[in-house]
Amino acid sequence: MTSWPEAPFTRAGWTDAQIRCGVRRGEIRLVVRGVYVVADRPDSLDLRAQALATVLPPHHVVTDRTAAWLHGVDAHVYAEHDVVPAVETCALRGREPCGRQDVDGRTRDLRPEDIETLHGVAVTTPLRTALDLGCCLRRREAYAALNALARAFAMTSTDFKRAMPRYRRRRGVVQLRGLVGLVDPRIESQRESWVLLAIADAGMPLPEPQVWVERDPGLRYRLDFAYRRLKVCVEYDGEDAHAGSDQRAYDEERRRWLREHGWVVIVLRNGDFTGDALERWLRELREVLVPTYSNRRW
């Protein structure tokens, strides 16, 4: 057994064979690209900051998805969890971006109010991080990141709109401008954000997130999205949240009761955000809304 440091460490001072052996035996694990920690040390914001500090050059600021991660919000897509992304940073204007292989270094204009120190690491504020991600990520991921940071830091679309003038000519600002008005901190997951965005893009009225329906005194059901007066709900079945047999049985009972009491229940799963699958549930939703909104053309 190798005696590994308690603090996050890089490969410096260790052979490739030692590192590979430590990972294979489950003694150490990657925290960020190029930085390791003993495997049994629990994840925390402080640990993340310590790891970033080992690869962050002076006068550089943690930005974008790495900044969101340091703030406690995971803005990476599902497939990216199989690899360790590069640390995203920027050099302040007039300084050279970082050229390290494990750092995605760029240059960006930042004001002092855009930067805070978190556990000893310079990082863009939650507001600045959200707006940057709203510009630079793909549209669905950008919207999910805006909602997640808004939820984590009690921000609203109004907070984002106040900061928009600074982004007037920035690349991606058209996308950002179209998303900030839809921000809702009540949305609890990335895929729920995708659901609401798909409904908005289809031009349909937006449902209310996180609606409680009372079944009996002391027993309530929570719906991901609902048109409560029309008794129509839309729910996303995440693989993690609904993996257990007890949870599946609960969901089936809940939805059976809702349907017996006049609710239309539309259920989405992982593959329902593209192509025919996307059109299927949007068409189903449109058909139950059209009788009420018959004067609207979609």
C-alpha positions in Angstrom: 0.0 0.0 0.0 1.4 3.4 -1.0 1.1 6.2 1.5 -0.9 8.9 -0.3 -1.2 12.5 0.8 -4.3 13.7 2.5 -4.5 16.8 0.4 -5.3 16.7 -3.3 -2.1 16.1 -5.4 -0.9 15.9 -9.0 1.3 13.3 -10.6 4.4 15.3 -9.8 6.7 13.1 -7.6 4.9 9.9 -8.6 5.5 7.4 -11.4 2.8 6.5 -13.9 2.9 3.0 -12.6 2.2 4.1 -9.0 -0.7 6.3 -10.1 -2.2 3.6 -12.3 -1.9 1.0 -9.5 -3.4 3.4 -6.9 -6.4 4.0 -9.2 -6.8 0.3 -10.0 -6.8 -0.7 -6.4 -9.3 1.9 -5.5 -6.9 3.8 -3.2 -7.1 7.1 -5.1 -9.4 8.8 -7.5 -9.5 11.8 -9.9 -11.1 14.9 -8.6 -10.4 17.2 -11.6 -8.2 16.4 -14.6 -4.6 15.8 -13.4 -5.5 16.0 -9.7 -6.0 13.0 -7.4 -7.2 12.4 -3.8 -7.5 9.4 -1.5 -10.5 7.5 -2.6 -12.3 7.5 0.8 -12.3 11.3 1.2 -15.8 12.5 0.7 -16.6 15.0 -2.0 -17.1 18.6 -0.8 -16.8 22.1 -2.1 -13.7 22.6 0.0 -12.1 19.5 -1.6 -13.0 20.7 -5.1 -11.4 24.1 -4.4 -8.2 22.5 -3.0 -8.0 20.3 -6.1 -8.5 23.3 -8.4 -5.9 25.3 -6.6 -3.2 22.8 -7.5 -3.6 23.4 -11.2 -4.9 27.0 -11.3 -2.2 29.5 -12.4 -1.9 32.8 -10.7 -4.2 35.6 -11.9 -6.6 33.2 -13.4 -10.3 32.7 -12.5 -12.4 29.5 -12.6 -15.2 30.0 -15.0 -18.1 28.3 -16.8 -19.0 24.6 -15.9 -16.0 24.3 -13.5 -17.3 27.4 -11.7 -20.8 26.0 -11.5 -19.3 22.7 -10.1 -17.4 24.7 -7.5 -20.7 26.5 -6.6 -22.3 23.1 -6.1 -24.2 22.8 -9.5 -23.3 20.1 -12.0 -23.7 21.6 -15.5 -22.1 18.7 -17.3 -24.2 16.4 -19.5 -24.7 12.7 -18.6 -22.1 11.3 -21.0 -19.4 13.6 -19.7 -19.5 11.9 -16.3 -17.5 9.0 -17.8 -14.5 11.3 -18.2 -12.9 14.1 -16.2 -13.4 17.4 -18.1 -10.6 19.9 -18.2 -10.7 22.8 -15.7 -12.3 25.8 -17.3 -10.5 29.1 -16.5 -9.9 32.5 -17.9 -7.0 34.9 -17.7 -8.0 38.5 -17.1 -7.6 40.8 -20.1 -3.9 41.5 -20.8 -2.6 38.2 -19.5 -1.9 35.0 -21.3 -4.5 32.1 -21.0 -3.3 29.0 -19.4 -1.7 26.5 -21.8 -1.7 23.4 -19.5 -3.2 20.3 -21.0 -5.6 19.8 -18.0 -6.9 23.4 -18.2 -9.2 24.9 -20.8 -7.7 28.4 -20.6 -9.3 31.4 -22.2 -9.3 35.2 -21.9 -12.4 37.1 -20.8 -13.3 40.6 -19.6 -14.3 40.4 -16.0 -15.1 43.2 -13.5 -14.3 42.9 -9.8 -18.0 42.3 -9.0 -17.9 39.2 -11.3 -15.3 37.5 -9.1 -15.4 36.0 -5.6 -13.1 33.9 -3.6 -14.5 30.5 -2.7 -12.5 28.3 -0.4 -9.4 30.2 -1.5 -10.0 30.0 -5.2 -11.0 32.9 -7.5 -14.2 32.0 -9.3 -16.9 33.8 -11.2 -20.0 34.6 -9.1 -23.1 32.5 -9.4 -24.8 35.3 -11.4 -21.9 35.7 -13.8 -21.4 31.9 -14.1 -25.1 31.4 -15.0 -25.0 34.1 -17.7 -21.8 32.8 -19.2 -23.2 29.3 -19.4 -26.4 30.7 -20.9 -24.2 32.0 -23.8 -21.7 29.2 -24.3 -23.6 25.9 -23.7 -25.9 24.2 -26.1 -29.4 25.6 -25.7 -31.0 22.8 -23.5 -28.0 22.5 -21.3 -27.8 26.3 -21.0 -31.4 26.6 -19.9 -30.9 23.8 -17.3 -27.8 25.5 -15.9 -29.6 28.8 -15.6 -32.4 27.1 -13.7 -30.1 25.1 -11.4 -28.0 28.2 -10.4 -31.2 30.3 -10.0 -32.5 27.6 -7.7 -29.3 27.2 -5.7 -28.8 30.9 -5.1 -32.3 32.3 -5.0 -32.0 34.2 -8.3 -34.8 35.0 -10.7 -35.2 35.9 -14.3 -35.3 39.5 -13.2 -31.8 39.2 -11.7 -30.5 37.9 -15.1 -32.3 40.6 -17.1 -30.7 43.4 -15.1 -27.3 42.1 -16.1 -28.1 41.6 -19.8 -27.0 45.0 -21.1 -23.3 44.0 -20.5 -23.8 41.1 -22.9 -25.1 43.1 -25.8 -22.6 42.0 -28.4 -21.3 38.9 -26.8 -21.4 35.6 -28.8 -24.4 33.6 -27.6 -26.3 36.6 -26.3 -29.3 35.9 -28.6 -29.7 32.5 -27.1 -29.3 33.9 -23.6 -31.9 36.6 -24.2 -34.4 33.9 -25.3 -33.8 31.8 -22.2 -33.7 34.2 -19.3 -37.4 35.0 -19.5 -38.2 31.3 -19.0 -36.0 30.8 -15.9 -37.9 29.2 -13.0 -36.0 28.3 -9.8 -38.8 25.8 -9.0 -37.5 23.4 -11.6 -35.5 20.7 -9.9 -33.5 18.8 -12.5 -31.8 19.1 -15.9 -34.4 17.0 -17.7 -37.3 18.9 -16.1 -35.7 22.0 -17.7 -35.7 20.2 -21.0 -39.4 19.3 -20.7 -40.4 22.9 -20.0 -38.2 24.2 -22.8 -39.7 21.8 -25.3 -43.2 22.9 -24.3 -42.2 26.6 -24.7 -40.6 25.9 -28.1 -43.8 24.2 -29.3 -45.6 27.5 -28.5 -48.0 25.9 -25.9 -49.0 27.5 -22.7 -46.4 26.8 -19.9 -47.5 24.5 -17.1 -46.8 25.2 -13.4 -43.8 23.4 -11.9 -44.0 21.4 -8.7 -47.8 21.3 -8.2 -49.2 19.6 -5.1 -52.5 17.6 -5.3 -54.2 16.6 -2.1 -55.6 13.0 -2.1 -56.6 12.6 1.5 -56.0 14.7 4.6 -52.3 14.3 5.3 -51.5 12.7 1.9 -50.5 14.8 -1.1 -48.9 14.0 -4.5 -46.4 16.3 -6.1 -46.4 16.6 -9.9 -43.5 17.8 -12.0 -45.6 20.0 -14.2 -49.3 20.6 -14.2 -52.2 22.6 -15.7 -54.0 22.3 -12.5 -57.4 23.7 -13.7 -57.4 21.5 -16.8 -56.2 18.5 -14.7 -53.3 17.8 -17.1 -49.8 16.9 -15.8 -46.5 16.2 -17.4 -43.9 14.1 -15.6 -40.3 13.0 -16.3 -39.2 9.6 -15.1 -35.5 9.9 -14.4 -33.6 6.7 -14.3 -32.0 7.4 -10.9 -35.0 8.9 -9.2 -37.3 6.0 -10.2 -34.9 3.1 -10.3 -36.1 1.3 -7.1 -39.1 -1.1 -7.2 -40.8 0.8 -4.3 -40.6 4.1 -6.1 -41.9 2.6 -9.3 -44.9 1.1 -7.4 -45.5 4.4 -5.7 -45.5 6.2 -9.1 -47.8 3.7 -10.6 -50.3 4.0 -7.7 -50.1 7.8 -7.8 -50.7 8.0 -11.5 -53.5 5.4 -11.3 -55.3 7.6 -8.7 -54.8 10.7 -10.7 -56.3 9.2 -13.9 -59.2 7.8 -11.9 -59.9 11.3 -10.7 -60.0 12.9 -14.1 -56.3 13.8 -14.7 -54.5 13.3 -18.0 -51.0 12.1 -17.1 -48.2 12.3 -19.7 -45.0 10.5 -18.8 -41.6 11.2 -20.4 -38.5 9.1 -20.2 -34.9 9.5 -21.2 -35.2 9.1 -24.9 -38.2 11.4 -25.4 -36.4 14.6 -26.3 -35.6 14.1 -30.0 -37.3 13.0 -33.2 -40.5 11.0 -33.2 -40.5 10.5 -29.4 -40.5 14.2 -28.8 -43.2 14.8 -31.3 -45.4 12.1 -29.8 -45.7 13.5 -26.3 -45.9 17.1 -27.6 -48.8 16.0 -29.9 -50.5 14.3 -27.0 -50.2 17.4 -24.8 -51.4 19.6 -27.7 -54.5 17.4 -28.2 -55.6 17.8 -24.6 -54.9 21.5 -24.5 -56.4 22.4 -27.9 -60.1 22.2 -26.8 -59.5 24.9 -24.2 -57.1 27.0 -26.3 -59.0 26.4 -29.6 -58.4 30.0 -30.8 -54.7 29.5 -30.8 -52.7 28.2 -33.8 -49.7 25.9 -33.0 
